[in-house]
């Protein structure tokens, strides 16, 4: 099998919040159409690193970044890069489902409309395909005008993923996307990841190591702002190279 | 120590205990065989049931660990290794029982000369030494000891390979010893299998500690 193209590359990335260095000299290459999991204890820098991948930290007080991050060959911290353009290519799904207080249809169509797209047929097709991709279509097709807030937590999260997919990003970042969901909804999202990676590059932060093991192709273990180990997920969970990784995944940390 | 660590420690101790039980069974089979001691053979039959039950208990413990703890990395390798090891230990127990079952069929004491030529007691002692080494190797996770077992296994194989010629030559002069010779050879084959099983157990220990799969490889 041919080696997959690199979709996302970080080179010597340091991140500071004022005096505090949250990320220390991280190099990482993430392959396209794969799922990469970030694991590590709270405060290890995994969420910070995820958020720098679509410049979510730009307005955090004291935030400073050194080094380079390239997505699909483009250096995303260049001044010429428009953040809103970047976020079309790099979508984000958060820990808690955060649908807008609008209808199901409007939630998915929202990203397209703010891009200035007015072609109703185009929007409708995209809404339907997005809802189908997240396996929500059959559940909501007869109630598209209903408020998104009336959906269950699991359905809301899949709706948020559909909203992200509607603008056809290359990369989807997920920050603990199932931590607020029950096991069945979690399982649906995990199944979805297997489908979505055929088309998208997915990076997921999770505290659930079994989830990382189940859904990802590669796993990165962060500790105190450093990338301790980054390897194939089966290697990380059967025979990690670094003692710190072994201690963390076996629960013997500290 | 985490709950999983405590559970794994107990699992490892049980495995070492099972090796000790198998060693005692083999030791008893040696004494019973050499002395034609039917009472001791009967003890082996009873203990064999304990050994089987012990295997089932460890088997269940492993299943519980998989279901409840989701072990990974070295923890996962330990549970996988133990699952395989206990089946090998149980089979060592089966061989001891198999040897014990010959005792009622033995009609006279063995010829000392045939014994010596077959290196029969030497073979038994080697097999017992391997089990003793396994107890320590497993307990201390001592891979140098585990690797020494591979050498002893080769010695057992050599003794077994030489046995048919020794027996054939002996029977030319004493054809009445045929039945004895058959039992002896069957026992030799069982001891050789015990060596193979000890080797398998050593390979599993290496897999657990070093994450290396050494079975089916000449370089271990």
Interface residues (C-beta under 8 A of the other chain):
Chain A: X209 X210 X213 X237 X238 X239 X240 X246 X249 X250 X251 X252
Chain B: X2 X4 X5 X70 X71 X72 X73 X74 X75 X76 X77 X211
